[in-house]
Amino acid sequence: KKKVSFTKEQQALMKVIIDAYNKHQIPQDVAKKLLQDKYSTEENFLLLTEMATSQVQVLVEFTKNIPGFLSLDREDQIALLKGSAVEAMFLRSAQALNKKMPIGHTEVLEERIRKSGISEEFIKPMFNFYKSIGELHMVLEEQALLTTITILTPDRPYVKDQPAVERLQETALDLLRKMCVLHHPQEPQYFARLLGRLTELRTLSHYHAEMLASWRVNDHKFTPLLCEIWDVQ
Ligand SMILES: O=C(NC1CCCCC1)[C@H](C1CCCCC1)n1c(-c2ccc(-c3ccccc3)s2)nc2ccccc21
């Protein structure tokens, strides 16, 4: 069994990120809502915009706890948030679907999402991503670090000081690499597989504007915050 040791700084970083990640869960559990009732495509679209709006606010609070984030150039902070919000949303959605639920609940939830109003062409890539995340059986630390690494992506549009972001991302990557060895000692390629999901996530997120525009509702209304983040309207 490979010995994994963390430096004092890494232990402190993990604690800060885990506390922030736990604190910034989505207020009310969207999966529970979806399991309770069948909603019309209009109601589902409204639910998505409400959940997404609160998730962006939660994401902003989470990033403020990432050591070093607030020391970045303020415009770069905005560019990182804008560039990662949709990906963070799909990561959270994947975790919501892959959470342990009573027998048969996951199937009902899947069905409700398939029939929610999203146009057919996006269902397959979206569920392929959700399944590939589920197969990894990530522990909480890995989920929190993966979200952190997604936020700290240096090559987002309009980021000016990329090296500063790279330095922060590398710290989180070093920690995630050790976490993977600790929690998945039998899978030497686990860390590489995890990072591979970020490529799939970026591809899926490219479709977000089309996914919204093709949602089967007559009127696509967004909150001002989502207009900013989602490049819509
Ligand atoms: O509420 C949701 N997700 C919350 C977002 C914030 C973070 C918590 C999760 C939606 C619901 C889908 C069904 C109809 C209501 C909304 N959801 C999705 C998405 C499908 C498409 C999505 C999207 C995002 C951005 C742009 C274009 C499209 S998100 N996958 C889920 C998997 C499991 C549980 C919910 C899930």
The ligand as an SDF file (V2000), in Angstrom:
LIG
                    3D

 36 41  0  0  0  0  0  0  0  0999 V2000
  -31.6880   21.8410  -11.8380 O   0  0  0  0  0  0  0  0  0  0  0  0
  -30.8680   21.2710  -12.5120 C   0  0  0  0  0  0  0  0  0  0  0  0
  -29.5480   21.2400  -12.2120 N   0  0  0  0  0  0  0  0  0  0  0  0
  -29.0380   22.0070  -11.0770 C   0  0  0  0  0  0  0  0  0  0  0  0
  -28.1770   23.1460  -11.6130 C   0  0  0  0  0  0  0  0  0  0  0  0
  -27.5270   23.8910  -10.4630 C   0  0  0  0  0  0  0  0  0  0  0  0
  -26.7450   22.9240   -9.5600 C   0  0  0  0  0  0  0  0  0  0  0  0
  -27.6170   21.8150   -9.0430 C   0  0  0  0  0  0  0  0  0  0  0  0
  -28.2790   21.0410  -10.1690 C   0  0  0  0  0  0  0  0  0  0  0  0
  -31.2690   20.4930  -13.7620 C   0  0  0  0  0  0  0  0  0  0  0  0
  -32.7680   20.1450  -13.8290 C   0  0  0  0  0  0  0  0  0  0  0  0
  -33.0270   19.2320  -15.0260 C   0  0  0  0  0  0  0  0  0  0  0  0
  -34.5160   18.8890  -15.1460 C   0  0  0  0  0  0  0  0  0  0  0  0
  -35.3670   20.1520  -15.2410 C   0  0  0  0  0  0  0  0  0  0  0  0
  -35.0980   21.0770  -14.0640 C   0  0  0  0  0  0  0  0  0  0  0  0
  -33.6350   21.4130  -13.9430 C   0  0  0  0  0  0  0  0  0  0  0  0
  -30.4630   19.2770  -13.8550 N   0  0  0  0  0  0  0  0  0  0  0  0
  -29.6690   18.9920  -14.9090 C   0  0  0  0  0  0  0  0  0  0  0  0
  -29.4420   19.8760  -16.0290 C   0  0  0  0  0  0  0  0  0  0  0  0
  -29.8390   19.6970  -17.3200 C   0  0  0  0  0  0  0  0  0  0  0  0
  -29.4400   20.7450  -18.2060 C   0  0  0  0  0  0  0  0  0  0  0  0
  -28.7490   21.7330  -17.5320 C   0  0  0  0  0  0  0  0  0  0  0  0
  -28.2420   22.9670  -18.1230 C   0  0  0  0  0  0  0  0  0  0  0  0
  -27.4150   23.7970  -17.3650 C   0  0  0  0  0  0  0  0  0  0  0  0
  -26.9420   24.9560  -17.9580 C   0  0  0  0  0  0  0  0  0  0  0  0
  -27.2820   25.2910  -19.2730 C   0  0  0  0  0  0  0  0  0  0  0  0
  -28.0990   24.4430  -20.0110 C   0  0  0  0  0  0  0  0  0  0  0  0
  -28.5900   23.2790  -19.4390 C   0  0  0  0  0  0  0  0  0  0  0  0
  -28.5980   21.3510  -15.8680 S   0  0  0  0  0  0  0  0  0  0  0  0
  -29.0860   17.8130  -14.7740 N   0  0  0  0  0  0  0  0  0  0  0  0
  -29.4780   17.3120  -13.5740 C   0  0  0  0  0  0  0  0  0  0  0  0
  -29.1300   16.1220  -12.9180 C   0  0  0  0  0  0  0  0  0  0  0  0
  -29.6690   15.8690  -11.6600 C   0  0  0  0  0  0  0  0  0  0  0  0
  -30.5440   16.8010  -11.0560 C   0  0  0  0  0  0  0  0  0  0  0  0
  -30.8970   17.9980  -11.7170 C   0  0  0  0  0  0  0  0  0  0  0  0
  -30.3520   18.2360  -12.9560 C   0  0  0  0  0  0  0  0  0  0  0  0
  1  2  2  0
  2  3  1  0
  2 10  1  0
  3  4  1  0
  4  5  1  0
  4  9  1  0
  5  6  1  0
  6  7  1  0
  7  8  1  0
  8  9  1  0
 10 11  1  0
 10 17  1  0
 11 12  1  0
 11 16  1  0
 12 13  1  0
 13 14  1  0
 14 15  1  0
 15 16  1  0
 17 18  1  0
 17 36  1  0
 18 19  1  0
 18 30  2  0
 19 20  2  0
 19 29  1  0
 20 21  1  0
 21 22  2  0
 22 23  1  0
 22 29  1  0
 23 24  1  0
 23 28  2  0
 24 25  2  0
 25 26  1  0
 26 27  2  0
 27 28  1  0
 30 31  1  0
 31 32  1  0
 31 36  2  0
 32 33  2  0
 33 34  1  0
 34 35  2  0
 35 36  1  0
M  END
$$$$
